[in-house]
């Protein structure tokens, strides 16, 4: 990231304080700990990427921030207030597009605005604005089955942005896309972030994606997931092919060094059948 994008971040937007989540194993007296004693601050206006091995609890942590589940211990604060459930101050984009198949692209984007009681004319105007923002001008009357995977994910992002949440939570939103579409949407998302100033938490398995998008990258351990280290990412410029920048390779190597043992531990857990 450029120095200018770093300097625009403010104070703490999301405070994760000593959070653990324990699940009961179905039809068993056993429990397993998904995440344990996670403490992390996300700054206002920051783009934070979260990376870790499969099964380390990344999605669980995002669900807790979204208010879709409650921590077993600890607390999560948004602007200093404890999160106790879902809210329109947080938008969520999942890996699967989760669009309503019976609604057009425009009507899908209007959904959150309907929940806020926005008048019909204003809903349509805002929805078209966000269609334009994600590069889908002219596709307002298309249904999800008439759109490519990348287009559907653009609609999902526009829908989350349209009701103007303070925070955008993204759970591997580009994982199912081909490489070219994924890189195109990464560029699009960075452009949207620059224009809107949203606070973004972005989960990914990809080290390259984590470095490319994040101002900071939080690395999680194998289960039970903890925050192993948080790395600041800063480039002198974003001109040209960022992935060819020597600094990009250095950040990538640093992250893989942190993750290598965690990935091996996660695989060992799978082989051993550790629940």
ABEGO torsion letter per residue (X at the ends): XBAAAAAABBBBABBBBGBBBBBBBBGBABBBBABBGBBBBBBBGBBBBBBBBBGAGAAAAAAAAAGABBBABEBBBBGGBBBAEBBAABBBBBABAGBBAABBAAAAAAAAAAAAGBBAAAAAAAAAAAAAAAGABGAAABBAAABBAAAAAAAAAAAAAAAGBABBBBBGAAAABBAAAAAAAAAAAAAAAAAAGBBBBBBBABAAAAAAABABBBBBBBOBBBBABBBBBBBABABEBAAABAAAAAAAAAAAAAAAAAAAAAAAAAAAGBX
